[in-house]
Amino acid sequence: MNSLLRPALPGPSLCARRRVSPSPAAGRVCSAVSVGGRRCRQGLAVAASAAPSWMEEAGVEVLEEGGRRNPSVSDSYRPEGLPRPNATVLDAQARVCTGPEQTRPLGEEQAMRVLDTILRSAMGELKEEPVSSAQLGAFFAGMTIRANSFPEATQWSEGERRAMSIFWPRLVQVLPPEVKFIADPEGTIMGANGLTGPRYVGQGAGEMRLVGALREVLAGGHLGYEEVQCVLKDILPIGSSPSSTVVSEALLAAFLIGQRMNRETDRELKAYCLAFDDELGPPPVADVKSLTHYGEPYDGNTRFFRSTLFVAAVRACYGESCLLHGVEWMPPKGGITEGQMLKFMGANIHLSPTQAKTLLEDEDTGFAYLNLQEACPPLYSIIGLREHIKKRPPLATSEKVQQFVRARGRESMIAGFYHEGYEDPLLMLMRRRTVHAGLVVKGEEGALSMTTKERSAHASKGLPVNHCSGFRTPNSINSSESDGIPRESFRVIVNAQELGFESTETPRTDRSILKNLELGLAALGGEKGAAYDRIVLNAAMADHLLGCSGAEDINTALDRAREAIDSGKALRRLMSYIKISHKVT
């Protein structure tokens, strides 16, 4: 690690020296921690009573008001009115709508149960929990791709074959034509009962283009960049508004899950990433010297503390402006998001890109959050459909690499990932955005938060948590200049203990927005502990790895992040954001 970070990281002796005593003000806040380090509202109130007025506002008034107005658990933010998927079929989708090595074929009993559920739903017998059109499209797309192109181990099991032979002659009588097409597009899977597929063309120009693309996808093939872009622009947005497209959700679901099962090529991912760049016109340009675009997984955290909102407030204190983007709620996790936290605290989370630009430029904020609903309506329109396809579509990767606002100065991107195979594609997309620096992080839950917990000797195989790779504007000439921006690449596993942090368990929040906010606000109030350390670590490592000015030395970067917190500047910025977000025009 020492050879990859610049300059060399501190050794054990320097690490010991860097564990400084908290300031008296921080000590007052620290005294609020209950036994075992558990957060509680009473403790936060005690801390606030001993702190300045702005801490009192942050620690008590904001959270109490949020508790009166908004739910405190992430599940509660699921949009009202969305029909829920059928649980029996959704469970099967989790098994069969995944990759060539990850798929788990159904046993005969489960396959019979699933097909019987689909049959009864198609016959109108399941009024309370019907199988949606999107579920039908996703499930049968998974079955078709497995039959056509997957390795033998993940093709149909004998149980699936027997179940299908029993149920398909009845299903073919009641399923809509687009689903019969998805189940057997070329008439080669279902025998004499699969003749609809070869003749099916769809309805309307957009759907006809989608059907043509699906024939390739369902055969296990790939599409070109322009072909994917044209399909997406033809069929999105979906919904009930006058500008919405009328397209079969079964076909769209089959397309999205099919591309993910086939493992998207770089050109396909690039098409998803750039398809709607011009949807609202050219992005506004913020007059800031440095801007970092944060690409957290849109479906949030369900277990551990999510630190990025607080990290953004810290980095904004010393001129590293941060743009966060996402949604209030997103499947499949439906976890805690920055949108939920800001909404709970009373901020306006429905800003336009132009309003976000204003907040980035404001000397009292310096960061902003954009909701996909305002930033890219076509992609927001399929949140409900994404719940019904169960697995993450290609958009789950490409949406993390968006550029809804540009900057006059230096631009960087950070994105989280979990599954191997998406590290290099994310960096490819960042380079395509022509930013000066890019960073992908395997943080906890596949999010951006690096941990201070020491890695266990019995940790699972694969890339470890705190694995980072990326590129940045170099100090040397050994770099790539294929698009006109010179860059140097790096890969590193961040060891928090080498940086002077004690090994601590990551605070669990378990879908509680309130608990996540209590941890983050107490940390920004100066309370030392696991949440404080994670905010400092993630702010400083972002500065250092992205090559930000003043962060060439990792210890200097750490000190700068600590000072932004201990001085109260970071918390003031977060409180200012809540107020100013309602005033921008």
C-alpha positions in Angstrom: 0.0 0.0 0.0 2.8 2.4 0.9 4.2 2.3 -2.6 0.9 3.2 -4.2 -0.2 6.1 -2.1 1.6 9.3 -2.4 3.7 10.0 -0.3 4.5 7.0 1.9 1.9 6.2 4.5 2.7 6.6 8.2 4.2 3.6 10.0 3.2 2.3 13.4 5.2 4.8 15.4 3.6 7.8 13.6 0.2 6.2 13.9 0.6 6.1 17.6 1.5 9.8 17.7 -1.5 10.8 15.7 -4.1 9.6 18.2 -4.6 13.1 19.7 -6.9 13.9 22.7 -10.2 15.4 21.9 -10.8 19.1 22.4 -12.8 20.2 25.5 -15.9 20.9 23.3 -15.6 17.5 21.7 -15.2 16.0 25.2 -18.6 17.4 26.2 -20.2 15.7 23.2 -18.3 12.5 23.8 -19.8 12.3 27.3 -23.2 11.7 25.8 -22.3 8.2 24.5 -24.2 5.5 26.4 -22.7 2.2 27.6 -21.3 0.1 24.7 -21.3 3.1 22.3 -25.0 2.8 21.4 -26.7 6.0 20.2 -29.9 7.1 21.8 -31.8 10.3 21.5 -31.5 11.1 25.1 -27.7 11.0 24.8 -27.9 13.3 21.7 -30.0 15.8 23.7 -27.5 15.8 26.5 -24.7 16.5 24.1 -26.7 19.3 22.5 -27.4 20.9 25.9 -23.7 21.4 26.5 -22.9 22.6 23.0 -23.4 25.9 21.1 -26.8 26.9 19.7 -26.1 25.5 16.2 -25.3 22.1 17.7 -28.5 22.2 19.7 -30.4 22.9 16.5 -28.6 20.1 14.7 -28.9 17.6 17.5 -32.4 18.0 18.7 -34.7 20.4 16.8 -34.0 19.0 13.4 -34.4 15.3 14.4 -37.5 16.0 16.5 -39.1 17.9 13.6 -38.1 15.2 11.2 -39.7 12.6 13.4 -43.0 14.4 13.3 -43.0 14.9 9.6 -41.4 11.9 8.0 -41.0 8.1 8.6 -37.7 7.1 10.3 -37.3 3.7 8.6 -36.2 3.4 5.0 -38.9 0.9 3.9 -41.5 3.6 4.6 -40.2 5.7 1.7 -41.4 3.3 -1.0 -43.7 5.4 -3.2 -47.4 5.0 -2.5 -49.5 3.4 -5.2 -46.8 1.1 -6.6 -48.3 -2.4 -7.1 -46.3 -5.0 -5.3 -44.9 -8.0 -7.2 -46.0 -11.5 -6.6 -43.8 -13.0 -3.9 -43.7 -16.6 -5.2 -42.5 -15.5 -8.7 -40.2 -12.9 -7.3 -38.4 -15.5 -5.3 -37.9 -17.6 -8.4 -36.6 -14.6 -10.3 -33.9 -14.1 -7.7 -32.7 -17.6 -8.6 -33.0 -17.7 -12.4 -32.6 -14.0 -13.5 -28.9 -13.7 -12.8 -25.5 -14.5 -14.4 -24.2 -17.6 -16.1 -22.4 -18.8 -13.0 -24.7 -17.4 -10.3 -28.0 -18.8 -11.5 -29.5 -21.5 -9.3 -32.0 -23.7 -11.3 -35.4 -24.4 -9.7 -36.3 -27.7 -8.3 -39.4 -29.5 -9.6 -41.5 -28.5 -6.7 -40.7 -24.8 -6.8 -41.0 -24.8 -10.6 -44.5 -26.4 -10.4 -45.5 -23.8 -7.8 -44.2 -20.9 -9.8 -45.9 -22.0 -13.1 -49.1 -22.7 -11.3 -49.0 -19.2 -9.8 -48.5 -17.7 -13.2 -51.3 -19.8 -14.7 -53.8 -18.8 -12.0 -52.8 -15.2 -12.3 -53.3 -15.2 -16.0 -56.7 -16.7 -15.5 -57.7 -13.9 -13.2 -57.7 -16.0 -10.0 -55.1 -14.0 -8.0 -56.9 -10.7 -7.5 -54.8 -9.8 -4.3 -51.4 -10.7 -5.6 -51.3 -11.0 -9.4 -48.1 -11.7 -11.3 -47.3 -8.5 -13.1 -46.5 -8.1 -16.8 -42.9 -7.1 -15.8 -42.5 -10.2 -13.7 -43.7 -12.4 -16.6 -41.2 -10.7 -18.9 -38.3 -11.0 -16.5 -39.0 -14.6 -15.5 -39.4 -16.0 -19.0 -36.5 -13.9 -20.3 -34.4 -15.6 -17.7 -35.6 -19.0 -18.6 -35.1 -18.4 -22.3 -31.5 -17.0 -22.0 -30.6 -20.0 -19.8 -32.0 -22.4 -22.4 -30.2 -20.7 -25.3 -26.8 -19.7 -24.0 -25.9 -20.6 -20.4 -23.5 -23.3 -19.5 -24.9 -26.7 -18.8 -24.8 -26.3 -15.0 -27.1 -23.3 -15.0 -29.4 -24.4 -17.8 -32.9 -25.8 -17.1 -32.9 -28.5 -14.4 -34.8 -31.7 -15.0 -37.4 -30.5 -12.6 -37.9 -27.3 -14.6 -38.3 -29.3 -17.8 -40.9 -31.6 -16.3 -42.9 -28.7 -14.8 -42.8 -26.7 -18.1 -44.0 -29.7 -20.1 -47.0 -30.0 -17.8 -47.9 -26.3 -17.6 -46.9 -24.8 -21.0 -49.8 -26.3 -23.0 -52.2 -24.5 -20.6 -50.1 -21.3 -20.3 -49.9 -20.8 -24.0 -53.7 -20.5 -24.0 -53.8 -17.6 -21.6 -50.5 -15.7 -21.7 -50.4 -12.5 -23.8 -48.5 -12.7 -27.2 -45.5 -10.7 -26.0 -44.9 -13.1 -23.1 -45.2 -16.1 -25.4 -42.6 -14.4 -27.7 -40.2 -13.9 -24.7 -40.6 -17.5 -23.6 -39.8 -18.9 -27.1 -38.7 -16.2 -29.6 -37.6 -18.5 -32.3 -39.9 -21.5 -31.7 -37.1 -23.7 -30.7 -37.8 -24.2 -26.9 -41.4 -25.2 -26.6 -41.8 -27.3 -29.7 -45.2 -27.1 -31.5 -46.5 -24.9 -28.7 -44.0 -22.1 -29.3 -45.1 -20.8 -32.7 -46.1 -17.3 -31.6 -42.5 -16.1 -31.1 -41.2 -16.2 -34.7 -44.2 -14.2 -35.9 -44.3 -11.6 -33.2 -43.3 -8.0 -34.2 -44.8 -5.8 -31.5 -47.1 -2.7 -31.8 -45.8 0.7 -32.8 -42.4 1.7 -34.1 -40.7 1.8 -30.6 -42.0 -1.6 -29.5 -41.0 -3.1 -32.9 -37.5 -1.8 -32.4 -37.5 -3.3 -28.9 -38.6 -6.7 -30.2 -35.9 -6.7 -32.8 -33.3 -6.0 -30.1 -34.8 -8.6 -27.8 -34.3 -11.4 -30.3 -30.6 -10.8 -30.1 -30.6 -10.5 -26.3 -32.7 -13.6 -25.7 -30.3 -15.6 -27.8 -27.5 -14.5 -25.5 -26.1 -11.9 -27.8 -25.1 -8.3 -27.5 -26.1 -5.0 -29.1 -24.3 -2.0 -30.5 -24.0 1.4 -28.7 -26.4 3.2 -31.0 -28.9 0.3 -31.0 -29.2 0.4 -27.2 -29.5 4.2 -27.1 -32.3 4.1 -29.8 -34.2 1.5 -27.9 -34.0 3.4 -24.6 -35.0 6.7 -26.1 -37.9 5.0 -28.0 -39.5 3.5 -24.9 -38.7 5.8 -22.0 -40.3 7.4 -20.1 -43.1 5.0 -19.3 -46.1 5.9 -17.2 -49.4 7.8 -17.5 -48.2 11.3 -18.3 -48.8 12.7 -21.8 -45.1 12.4 -22.7 -44.9 8.8 -21.6 -44.5 5.9 -24.1 -46.9 3.1 -24.3 -44.8 -0.1 -24.4 -45.3 -3.5 -22.9 -43.7 -3.7 -19.5 -43.0 -7.4 -20.2 -40.8 -6.5 -23.1 -39.0 -3.8 -21.3 -38.4 -6.0 -18.2 -37.1 -8.8 -20.5 -34.7 -6.3 -22.2 -33.3 -4.9 -19.0 -32.8 -8.2 -17.1 -31.6 -9.9 -20.3 -28.8 -7.5 -20.9 -27.6 -7.9 -17.3 -27.8 -11.7 -17.5 -25.7 -11.6 -20.6 -23.1 -9.4 -18.8 -23.1 -6.1 -20.6 -20.3 -5.1 -22.9 -18.5 -1.7 -22.5 -20.4 -0.3 -25.4 -23.7 -1.4 -24.0 -23.0 0.1 -20.6 -21.8 3.3 -22.2 -25.1 3.6 -24.1 -27.0 3.3 -20.8 -24.8 5.8 -19.2 -25.1 8.5 -21.9 -28.5 7.8 -23.3 -30.3 10.7 -21.6 -27.4 13.3 -21.2 -29.3 15.8 -23.3 -32.8 15.1 -21.8 -32.9 18.5 -20.0 -30.5 20.3 -22.3 -26.8 21.1 -21.6 -25.9 20.7 -17.9 -25.4 23.9 -16.0 -21.8 24.8 -15.2 -20.9 25.6 -11.6 -18.3 28.3 -11.0 -16.3 26.1 -8.5 -12.6 25.2 -8.5 -13.2 21.5 -7.8 -16.3 19.3 -8.1 -16.7 15.6 -7.1 -19.6 13.6 -8.4 -20.6 10.9 -5.9 -22.1 7.7 -7.3 -23.5 5.8 -4.3 -25.7 2.8 -5.1 -29.2 4.2 -5.5 -30.8 1.4 -3.5 -29.1 2.5 -0.3 -27.8 0.8 2.8 -29.8 -1.7 4.9 -27.2 -2.6 7.5 -24.4 -0.2 8.1 -23.8 3.5 8.7 -23.9 5.5 5.4 -21.4 8.3 5.7 -21.4 10.1 2.3 -23.7 13.0 3.2 -21.5 13.9 6.1 -18.3 13.4 4.1 -19.7 15.9 1.5 -20.3 18.5 4.2 -16.7 18.0 5.5 -15.0 18.3 2.1 -17.1 21.4 1.2 -15.4 23.2 4.1 -12.1 23.4 2.2 -13.3 24.0 -1.3 -13.9 20.4 -2.5 -17.5 20.8 -3.8 -19.6 17.6 -3.9 -22.6 16.7 -5.9 -24.7 13.8 -4.6 -27.5 12.2 -6.7 -30.0 9.4 -6.2 -33.6 8.7 -5.2 -35.6 8.5 -2.0 -36.2 4.7 -2.5 -35.0 2.1 -4.9 -35.2 -1.7 -5.2 -34.0 -4.2 -4.6 -32.6 -3.2 -1.2 -34.9 -0.2 -0.5 -32.3 1.0 2.0 -31.2 4.3 3.5 -30.4 7.0 1.0 -29.1 10.6 1.1 -32.5 11.7 -0.1 -34.2 10.1 2.9 -31.8 11.7 5.3 -32.1 15.1 3.8 -35.9 14.9 3.7 -36.0 13.7 7.3 -34.0 16.8 8.3 -36.3 19.1 6.4 -34.2 19.9 3.3 -35.7 20.4 -0.1 -34.8 17.3 -2.1 -36.5 18.2 -5.3 -34.1 20.7 -6.8 -33.4 21.2 -10.5 -29.8 20.9 -11.8 -29.7 24.7 -12.0 -30.7 25.0 -8.4 -28.1 22.4 -7.4 -25.5 24.6 -9.3 -26.5 27.5 -7.1 -26.0 25.5 -3.9 -22.6 24.2 -5.1 -21.5 27.9 -5.6 -22.9 29.1 -2.3 -20.1 29.9 0.2 -22.3 28.6 3.1 -23.0 25.1 1.5 -20.7 23.9 -1.2 -22.5 20.6 -1.8 -25.8 19.6 -3.3 -28.2 16.7 -3.8 -30.1 15.9 -6.9 -33.1 13.6 -7.1 -33.4 11.5 -10.3 -37.0 12.6 -10.6 -35.8 16.1 -11.5 -32.4 15.2 -13.0 -33.6 12.5 -15.4 -37.3 11.8 -15.5 -37.1 8.9 -18.1 -35.0 6.8 -15.8 -37.0 7.8 -12.7 -40.1 6.5 -14.5 -39.1 2.8 -14.2 -38.5 2.6 -10.5 -41.6 0.5 -10.0 -40.7 -1.8 -12.9 -37.3 -2.3 -11.4 -38.9 -3.7 -8.2 -40.7 -6.3 -10.4 -37.6 -7.5 -12.2 -36.0 -8.2 -8.8 -32.3 -8.1 -9.9 -30.3 -5.0 -10.7 -30.5 -3.9 -14.4 -27.6 -2.3 -16.3 -28.8 1.1 -15.1 -27.7 0.2 -11.5 -24.2 0.5 -12.8 -24.5 3.4 -15.3 -26.6 5.7 -13.0 -23.7 6.0 -10.6 -21.6 7.7 -13.3 -23.8 10.7 -14.1 -22.8 14.3 -14.7 -25.9 16.4 -14.0 -23.9 19.5 -13.3 -20.4 20.4 -14.7 -17.7 22.6 -13.2 -15.4 25.3 -14.5 -12.6 23.8 -12.5 -11.4 20.3 -11.9 -13.9 17.4 -11.9 -13.7 14.0 -10.2 -16.0 11.0 -9.8 -16.4 8.4 -7.1 -18.5 5.3 -7.4 -19.1 2.2 -5.2 -19.2 -1.4 -6.4 -19.5 -4.8 -4.9 -19.4 -7.5 -7.6 -16.2 -8.3 -9.4 -16.3 -7.4 -13.0 -17.7 -3.9 -12.6 -14.6 -2.2 -11.4 -13.1 -1.6 -14.8 -16.4 -0.8 -16.6 -17.1 2.0 -14.0 -13.6 3.4 -14.6 -14.2 3.2 -18.4 -17.4 5.2 -18.0 -15.6 7.8 -15.8 -12.9 8.3 -18.5 -15.7 8.6 -21.1 -17.0 11.6 -18.9 -13.5 13.2 -19.4 -13.1 13.9 -15.7 -9.7 14.6 -14.3 -9.8 11.9 -11.7 -11.9 8.8 -11.0 -12.2 6.4 -8.1 -14.1 3.2 -7.5 -14.4 1.9 -4.0 -15.5 -1.5 -2.6 -17.0 -0.1 0.5 -19.3 -1.7 3.0 -22.5 -3.0 1.4 -21.0 -2.1 -2.0 -21.4 1.5 -1.1 -18.7 4.2 -0.8 -17.9 4.0 2.9 -14.5 2.6 3.7 -14.3 0.9 7.0 -11.8 1.3 9.9 -12.4 -2.3 10.9 -9.4 -4.5 10.6 -9.8 -7.2 8.0 -10.3 -10.7 9.4 -7.8 -13.4 8.6 -10.8 -15.5 7.6 -12.3 -13.0 5.3 -14.0 -14.3 2.2 -12.2 -14.5 -1.1 -12.4 -11.8 -3.7 -11.6 -8.2 -3.5 -11.6 -7.0 0.1 -13.6 -4.0 1.5 -11.5 -0.8 1.2 -10.2 -2.0 -2.2 -9.8 1.2 -4.4 -8.7 1.7 -7.9 -8.8 4.7 -10.2 -6.9 7.4 -12.1 -5.9 11.0 -11.5 -4.0 13.9 -13.1 -0.4 12.8 -12.7 2.7 14.4 -11.3 4.8 12.3 -13.7 4.8 11.8 -17.5 3.9 8.1 -17.4 0.2 8.5 -18.2 -2.4 8.0 -20.8 -3.5 10.9 -23.0 -5.9 9.2 -25.4 -8.7 11.7 -24.8 -6.5 14.8 -24.2 -6.4 14.5 -20.4 -3.2 13.0 -19.0 -3.8 10.5 -16.2 -2.1 8.0 -14.0 -3.7 4.8 -12.7 -3.6 3.3 -9.2 -4.9 0.3 -7.2 -4.7 0.2 -3.4 -6.2 -1.5 -0.4 -6.7 1.2 2.3 -5.5 -0.1 5.7 -7.0 2.3 8.3 -4.7 1.0 11.0 -1.7 2.1 9.1 -3.2 5.5 9.1 -3.6 5.6 12.9 -7.2 4.5 13.3 -8.2 2.0 15.9 -10.1 -1.0 14.5 -13.8 -0.5 15.3 -16.9 -2.3 14.3 -19.1 -0.4 11.8 -22.1 1.1 13.5 -25.3 -0.8 12.5 -28.3 1.3 11.5 -30.6 -1.5 10.1 -32.7 0.7 7.9 -33.2 3.4 10.6 -32.8 6.8 9.1 -32.9 8.4 12.5 -30.1 6.2 13.8 -27.9 7.0 10.8 -28.5 10.7 11.3 -27.9 10.6 15.1 -24.5 8.9 14.4 -23.6 11.4 11.6 -24.7 14.5 13.4 -23.1 13.5 16.7 -19.8 12.9 14.7 -20.0 16.3 13.0 -20.6 17.7 16.5 -17.2 16.5 17.4 -18.1 13.2 19.1 -15.2 10.8 18.6 -15.9 7.2 17.8 -16.6 4.8 14.9 -18.8 7.2 12.9 -16.4 10.1 13.3 -13.4 8.0 12.2 -15.3 6.8 9.1 -16.2 10.3 8.0 -12.6 11.5 8.5 -11.2 8.4 6.7 -13.5 8.7 3.7 -13.1 12.5 3.3 -9.3 12.4 3.5 -8.9 9.3 1.3 -11.1 10.8 -1.4 -9.0 14.0 -1.3 -5.8 12.0 -1.4 -6.6 9.4 -4.0 -8.3 11.8 -6.4 -5.2 14.0 -6.2 -6.9 17.1 -4.8 -5.0 20.2 -3.9 -3.5 20.2 -0.4 -4.0 16.4 0.0 -0.7 15.1 -1.5 0.3 14.1 2.1 -2.2 11.8 3.6 -1.6 13.0 7.1 -2.3 16.6 6.0 -5.5 15.4 4.4 -6.6 13.6 7.6 -5.8 16.7 9.7 -7.8 18.9 7.3 -10.8 16.7 7.6 -10.6 16.5 11.4 -10.3 20.3 11.6 -13.4 20.8 9.4 -15.4 18.7 11.9 -13.8 19.9 15.2 -14.2 23.5 14.3 -18.0 23.0 13.7 -17.7 24.1 10.1 -19.0 20.9 8.6 -22.1 20.8 10.8 -22.8 24.4 10.1 -22.7 23.7 6.3 -25.2 20.8 6.7 -27.6 23.0 8.7 -27.2 25.8 6.2 -28.0 23.4 3.4 -31.3 22.5 5.0 -32.3 26.2 5.1 -30.9 27.4 1.8 -32.3 24.5 -0.2 -35.7 26.0 0.2 -34.6 29.5 -1.0 -32.8 28.8 -4.2 -34.6 29.8 -7.4 
